[in-house]
């Protein structure tokens, strides 16, 4: 198992539990009969809200601190607003659901933190053990590495919590953060101050190969998805691979990528979507944009069935869209 596969972020856990539970309870259980109306959906939603409110009241009665924490707008307030909007025929998006769930996420933060710490310690032990074995670290070096991983995890946890609590955060922001917050960010600099000689050379080489593997897989997957929509010719495929590779946060011009001969170009600048479209012929761009619209229409229809609407800027072919 590679170091990358062993450090998959636990960040989606909180949003998955809270938003997933909210969505399932408030919408999937309140889906209307085939001949249902928005009013019927709202009535069913309010019944679920009453159950949630009763449960929260009971918990607060057992824990006075919970009542003191629930200042300002609450989960029930937000969910009730959603019910009113559905009844009034107003658009409700997944981002609206997330914003309604934010107070609940804050209330459940202690539980999520205990779960995070437990799994974090298991991951730190595994990563430290792997690096200690590969580069023959001393006990002191292992302890320093374990402390470094722990500090990095705490920093990422704070960034995640701040983002979840921040007004204006969207689901796309969350999806982007699940990719961007990595426990091994900065590991190269730490190991450069820890190792020396052949050990440092081996680590540097291994890390470069590891990042090249990430870039290769990411670029190959994106080109394959695009090729399934638009049949690319060989020249376009090479140029598209170069664009996707350069757009990766792991890309380094010194990398040797499989199947690539020569320089794949300078670092990507500007809008990647526009750069991608510039590689396509006019007829291919038309096919791509038609498929984009088809998927958006299909997603809008599916979400309409549960009383939701798509966010205006949602792109079903964008990597950070929640499709």
N, C-alpha and C positions, 0 to 999 in steps of 0.2 A: 504494500500500500504506500503511495507516495505521500510526501509531507502535505501536498495540497489537499488530497482527498481526506486527510485526517483532521483538517482544520476548518471544515465546513462551518460557516457561521450559524449560531443559534438564534440570530436576530429575528427570523420570521416567526419564532415560537409565540411571542406575546401577541403579535398582531393576528396570527392565525387563530389563536384561542379566543381572543376577545372579539375581533371583527367577524371571524367565522361563526362563533357562537351567536353573536348578535344577528348576523344575516340569516343563519339557519332558523333561529327561534322566531324572529320578528317577521320574516318574509316567506321562507319556505313552508312553515307551518300555517301561514295565513294566506297561502295561494288560493284563489277563488275556484269555484266550480267553473266548468266551461262557459256557463252563461252568467258568471258572476259580474258584479259591477265594482267600480272603485269604492263606492260606499260600503259594499260588503267586505272588501279587503280591509278597509280602514277599521271596520267594526271588529273583525277578527284580530287585527293587530292590537287594538285597544284591549281586547281580552287578554292577550299575551302580556301586554304592558302591565295590566293589573296584577297578574301573577308575579311578574318581576318585581313590581313595587311592593307587594306583600312580603316577598322573600327578603328584599332589602330592608324593609321595616323590621322584620324579625331579627335579622342579623345586627342591625343597629341597636335594637333593644338589648341584645346580649353583649354588645361592645360599644360603650359610650363614645370611645375615641372615633369610631367610624362616623358617627353623627357630626362630630366636630370637624371632621375632614371634609364633609360634603358641603362645602361653601360654594356659592355661585351656581352656575348652570350644572345640572347633574345629568347622569345617563338617562334617567326617566324623563327629564325635561326634554332632552334632545330627541328621544324616541317618540315622545308624544307629539313633538313638532312634525316628525316624519309622518305620523298617522294623520295629522291635520292636513299636511300637504297632499298626501295621497287622496284624502277625501275631497279636497278642493281641486284635484286634478293638476296640481303643480308638479313640475319635474323633480324627481328625487334621484340623485346619482350615488354611485358607490362612495364617492368622497363625502357626501352628506352623511352616509351611514358611519363612516369612519369618524367624522367630527362628533356625531352623537355618541360614539363609543369612547371618545377620549377620556371623559371623567371615569368611566368604568376601568379603563386601562390604568389610570392613576391609582384608583382604589385597590386594584389587584397587583400593583407594583411589588409589594413585599413578597407575595407568593411567587411571582415570576423571578424575583431576585434570588430567592432560595433555590429555585430550580436551576437558574443560570449558574450559581456558584457551584452547585454539585456537579453539573456537567462540565463546567469550565475546568474544575480541578482534574477531572478525568482526562480531558483533552490536553491540558498542560502536562500531565504526567506522561501521556503517550508521546507528545511531541518532544518533550525533554529526553525521554528514553531513546527515541529514534535518533536524535541528534547526538546524544552521548555515545551511542553504539557506533554510529557511522564515523564520528570524528574523535573518538576516544577521549571524551571530556573528563577532566578531573572532578572529584566530588565538589570542590569549590566552584568550578565552572558550571557544573550542573545546577547547583543551588542559585547561582547568579542568573542563569538562564531561566530557571523556574520563576524567580522573582520578576524578571523582565516580562515574561509572558503574563504573569498575574497583573502587573501594572498596566500592560497594554490592554488586557481584557477589561479592566476597570475603566480605562479611558474610553474604550469603545462602548461600554455599557452606558456611560454618562452621555456620550454623543447620541446614542440611540434613545435614551429616556428623554433627553432635551428635545429631540426631534418629534417624538410621539406627543409630547405635551405642548409643543409649539402651535400657536394658532396659524392656520393657513397650510399646514402640512397636508400633502395629498398622498394617495396610494402609490402614485408613480414615484414620489419622493422616497417612500418606504421601500419600494422594489429596487430603486437605484442604490439605496443604502445597504441592502442585503448583499449587493455585489461589491460595494466600495469599502465597507468596514471589514478589514481582514486582520485576524490575530497576528499574522506574520509580517505586517507592514513595519519596516524598520529593522527586521531581523538581520539583514545584510550588514548594516552599520554596527549592530551589536556584536555579531560574530567577527567582524573585521577587527574589533578591539579585544576579542577573546582568543582567536586562533592566530597562528603564525606559520610561516614556512609552507611545507607540503600540505598540512591540514587546511590552511586558509585557501590555498590554490585549489584543493579538491572541493571545498565548500563552494567557492565562487563558481567553479565549473559546473557543479551539480545544480546550483541555483539558476544559472543561465539556461541550462538544459531544461530545467523544470518550467521556467517562465516561457521558454520557446515552445514547449509542449502546450502550455495554456493558449498561447497566441495561435499556434497551428490549429488546435481543436476549435477555438472560437471562430477563427476566420473560415475554416472549412465548413463549419456548421452554417454560418451565415450565407456563404456562397451557395451551399446546397439548397437552403431554403429559397433563395432568390432564383436559382436555376430551375426549381420545381414550378415556379410561376412563369418565368421567362427563360426560354432556352438560350443560354449564353453561348457564344462561340468561344474558341480557345483563347483568343486574344482578350476578349472581354472577361473571361473567367480569371485569367492571370491578373489583369488590372484590378478586378473586383477583389481578388484575394489580397493584393497589395494594399488596397484601401482599407479593407477590414482589419488586416494585420496591423497597419500603422495606427488604426483607431483604438487598438487595445491598450489598456493602461499598462500592460506588461511588456509592450514592444520595446526592443532595443535594436538600433541599427547593426550592432555587432552579432546579432543572432543568426544562426544558420537554420533556415527553415526547410523542411523536407519538400522536395519537388520544385524549389525556387532556385533559379540560377541568376546570378547577377544581382544588382541593386534593385530593390522594389520601390525606390523613390524616397523622397523626403518625408518628414513627418506630416501627418494630415493637418490641414488648417481649414478654418471655416466650417460650414455646415456639411456634415457627412452625407445627409440625405441628398443635398444638391449635387455633391461630388459623385454620388452613386448614380443619380439620374443622368449626369453628364456622360457617363460611360455607355449608357443605353442609346439605341437608335430610337427615332421618334415612334415607330410602331411598337417597340418594346415598352417605352414609357407609357404609352396608351394602355397596353395590356396590364402593366403593373398598377397603374392608377385605377383601372377598372376593377381589378381584384381587391385593391384597397377598399374601394367603395362597396363592393359586394360583401366583404367580410364585415365591414362596419354596419351595413344594413341588416345582416344576419344577426350580429350581436345585439343591435338595437331591438330587433324583434324578440329575441330570447329574453332580454331584460325587461321589455315591456310586459311580458307575461307575468312577472312578479312585481309590477308597479314601479320599475326603475327606468331611468334614462341614462344614456351614455354621457360622460363628460364631453363638452364641445370639442376639445382638442384631442380626444382619444384617437390613437392610430393603431389599428390592429396589427400592423406589420412593424411597429417600433419595438425594439428590444425591451424597453421599460414600460410597455403597456401591460395591463393585467389581463391578458387573454389566455 
